[in-house]
Amino acid sequence: MRGSFIITYSMMFIDRHLIAMYGIHWVFTILCLQLPLAGRIM
C-alpha cells in the first residue's frame, strides 16, 4: 500500500516535471521562430 503510494507520487512528480520542461521548450521554440520574423519586419 505504502509502496504504491510512493510510486503514484513519483509518477505525478515526473509528469509535472515533464510538463514544465515541455512548456519551457515550447516557449523557447516560439521565441526562436519569432526572432527571424521580427528581424525581417524591422
MODELLER restraints for C-alpha pairs under 7 A, 6 or more apart:
rsr = mdl.restraints
at = mdl.atoms
